[in-house]
Amino acid sequence: MSESLELFDVTIIGGGPAGMYTAFYSGMRDLKTKLIEAQNELGGFLHTYPEKMIWDVGGIPQMRCDKLIAWLEQQARTFDPTLVFNQKIVGVVKQEDGNFLLTSTTGEQHLSRTVIVTVGRGITQIQKLDIQGADRYEVTNLHYTIQELVSFRGKRVLISGGGNSAVDWANELTSIGAEVIVIHRRDQFKAMEKHVADMMATADVRTPYFVSQLNGQGETIHSVTITHAETGETEVLDVDAVVVNHGYTSDYGPIAEWGIELGEWAINVSNRLATNVPGIFAAGDCVHYDSKVRLIAGTFTDAVLALNSAKLYMEPEADQYAYVSSHNVRFKERNKQLHIASIKA
Ligand SMILES: Cc1cc2nc3c(=O)[nH]c(=O)nc-3n(C[C@H](O)[C@H](O)[C@H](O)COP(=O)(O)OP(=O)(O)OC[C@H]3O[C@@H](n4cnc5c(N)ncnc54)[C@H](O)[C@@H]3O)c2cc1C
């Protein structure tokens, strides 16, 4: 059956920053590339903090995360890779001829000479409030991520959570003029000390409490019942919006069944980003090696190393890495167009 499938040189599993940059660099090396993403869009974990400013990507002094996603996607599309959405890869099997047969949850299959795993934290799911019927408020004023900060200006917002996200949002919301109440079921916050101190100074912080009931009319919450975690006492607070930051669950699914060696946290790779399975490489947050940096910037280096390893696996005589982009003939025509456009502007 796999004979009828189109064979790709490189198939990338996961469309976060690591997968997107791998797709770009794969084009730099003239490889026939496919990227498969479980969600319906590229961006990966960055979609959980679209309004945050990113300051630590080289060459970009600062940029809103949603804009960075758009730029990464534009770059990923430079060499027109084949992009597949809404397919979670569940099976990767090396066939007798050395090619890999990938199977997704939809039952569709893909054929590739090499595979680059860029699954980040795996399939992440937001930890939602465990309150029956809470989902009906998600269309109005129950939020698990903040998409548009300014829409909270002047509002009374209850934040539930005790980690970095809850504390950061408390500080950002107070800074734009929202009245913020933070509740957390423990007395200690797991966030940067300075940020916790800022929050304590500006928000109404109540511990140890948890949300026990959302009181609403139709699809809108108008108050929240909170319960003291030790005494069981309850209190009702009027609110305009509720933000829940209870973290994420992540699931690597059946990666171990692909024969890939997993360490405690991630896929063990060599300093060339090779897994223990010849032909399968990995990059980004899903890998572990000494000195691994779990940052967007770290995913770029991983992507280049993994892709170069894939290229050399297929063509042992190939150059170690792609010719620099500033002198690369692939960009000659595009550069000409860009120069003409800048002269006209
Ligand atoms: C709150 C927070 C703030 C952060 N802020 C910054 C910051 O300011 N600067 C910075 O540099 N870094 C920051 N990071 C880290 C940054 O988000 C990660 O380093 C980066 O997202 C890792 O990219 P990735 O491509 O490896 O993985 P991800 O972004 O996790 O992408 C993995 C993709 O793979 C897909 N996938 C998973 N399994 C499968 C499968 N089986 N089949 C198909 N697709 C699959 C997922 O759907 C996802 O789209 C932050 C992280 C957090 C949690």
The ligand as a Tripos MOL2 file, in Angstrom:
@<TRIPOS>MOLECULE
LIG
   53    58     1     0     0
SMALL
NO_CHARGES

@<TRIPOS>ATOM
      1 C1          4.4620   30.4670   29.5650 C.3       1 LIG1
      2 C2          5.6530   30.3060   28.6420 C.ar      1 LIG1
      3 C3          6.3140   31.4240   28.1760 C.ar      1 LIG1
      4 C4          7.4170   31.2880   27.3240 C.ar      1 LIG1
      5 N1          8.0730   32.4260   26.8970 N.ar      1 LIG1
      6 C5          9.1480   32.2920   26.0820 C.ar      1 LIG1
      7 C6          9.8860   33.4530   25.6720 C.ar      1 LIG1
      8 O1          9.5760   34.5790   26.0580 O.2       1 LIG1
      9 N2         10.9740   33.2730   24.8520 N.ar      1 LIG1
     10 C7         11.3740   32.0300   24.4360 C.ar      1 LIG1
     11 O2         12.3470   31.9400   23.6950 O.2       1 LIG1
     12 N3         10.6820   30.9080   24.8280 N.ar      1 LIG1
     13 C8          9.6060   31.0140   25.6330 C.ar      1 LIG1
     14 N4          8.9410   29.8750   26.0390 N.ar      1 LIG1
     15 C9          9.4100   28.5530   25.5350 C.3       1 LIG1
     16 C10         8.9040   28.2910   24.0960 C.3       1 LIG1
     17 O3          7.4800   28.4100   24.0470 O.3       1 LIG1
     18 C11         9.3200   26.8780   23.6820 C.3       1 LIG1
     19 O4         10.7280   26.7660   23.8110 O.3       1 LIG1
     20 C12         8.9140   26.5900   22.2260 C.3       1 LIG1
     21 O5          7.5160   26.6990   22.0470 O.3       1 LIG1
     22 C13         9.3510   25.1680   21.8310 C.3       1 LIG1
     23 O6          9.0210   24.9810   20.4730 O.3       1 LIG1
     24 P1          8.8560   23.5160   19.8400 P.3       1 LIG1
     25 O7          8.5770   23.7120   18.4080 O.co2     1 LIG1
     26 O8          9.9700   22.6410   20.2730 O.co2     1 LIG1
     27 O9          7.5640   22.9020   20.5610 O.3       1 LIG1
     28 P2          6.0150   23.4090   20.6400 P.3       1 LIG1
     29 O10         5.9430   24.8880   20.5570 O.co2     1 LIG1
     30 O11         5.4990   22.7220   21.8440 O.co2     1 LIG1
     31 O12         5.3720   22.7830   19.3310 O.3       1 LIG1
     32 C14         5.1860   21.3960   19.1790 C.3       1 LIG1
     33 C15         4.1070   21.1500   18.1300 C.3       1 LIG1
     34 O13         4.0540   19.7620   17.8190 O.3       1 LIG1
     35 C16         2.6980   19.3650   17.6660 C.3       1 LIG1
     36 N5          2.6120   17.9220   17.9250 N.ar      1 LIG1
     37 C17         2.8830   17.2800   19.0820 C.ar      1 LIG1
     38 N6          2.7500   15.9600   18.9320 N.ar      1 LIG1
     39 C18         2.3890   15.7450   17.6370 C.ar      1 LIG1
     40 C19         2.0950   14.5880   16.8730 C.ar      1 LIG1
     41 N7          2.1770   13.3540   17.4080 N.pl3     1 LIG1
     42 N8          1.7290   14.7430   15.5700 N.ar      1 LIG1
     43 C20         1.6550   15.9870   15.0020 C.ar      1 LIG1
     44 N9          1.9230   17.1330   15.6970 N.ar      1 LIG1
     45 C21         2.2870   17.0120   16.9910 C.ar      1 LIG1
     46 C22         1.9570   20.1900   18.7010 C.3       1 LIG1
     47 O14         0.5740   20.3030   18.3830 O.3       1 LIG1
     48 C23         2.7110   21.5540   18.5810 C.3       1 LIG1
     49 O15         2.1190   22.3790   17.6120 O.3       1 LIG1
     50 C24         7.8510   29.9870   26.9170 C.ar      1 LIG1
     51 C25         7.1910   28.8490   27.3840 C.ar      1 LIG1
     52 C26         6.1200   28.9990   28.2550 C.ar      1 LIG1
     53 C27         5.4800   27.7540   28.8040 C.3       1 LIG1
@<TRIPOS>BOND
     1     1     2 1
     2     2     3 ar
     3     2    52 ar
     4     3     4 ar
     5     4     5 ar
     6     4    50 ar
     7     5     6 ar
     8     6     7 ar
     9     6    13 1
    10     7     8 2
    11     7     9 ar
    12     9    10 ar
    13    10    11 2
    14    10    12 ar
    15    12    13 ar
    16    13    14 ar
    17    14    15 1
    18    14    50 ar
    19    15    16 1
    20    16    17 1
    21    16    18 1
    22    18    19 1
    23    18    20 1
    24    20    21 1
    25    20    22 1
    26    22    23 1
    27    23    24 1
    28    24    25 2
    29    24    26 1
    30    24    27 1
    31    27    28 1
    32    28    29 2
    33    28    30 1
    34    28    31 1
    35    31    32 1
    36    32    33 1
    37    33    34 1
    38    33    48 1
    39    34    35 1
    40    35    36 1
    41    35    46 1
    42    36    37 ar
    43    36    45 ar
    44    37    38 ar
    45    38    39 ar
    46    39    40 ar
    47    39    45 ar
    48    40    41 1
    49    40    42 ar
    50    42    43 ar
    51    43    44 ar
    52    44    45 ar
    53    46    47 1
    54    46    48 1
    55    48    49 1
    56    50    51 ar
    57    51    52 ar
    58    52    53 1
@<TRIPOS>SUBSTRUCTURE
     1 LIG1         1 GROUP 0 **** ****
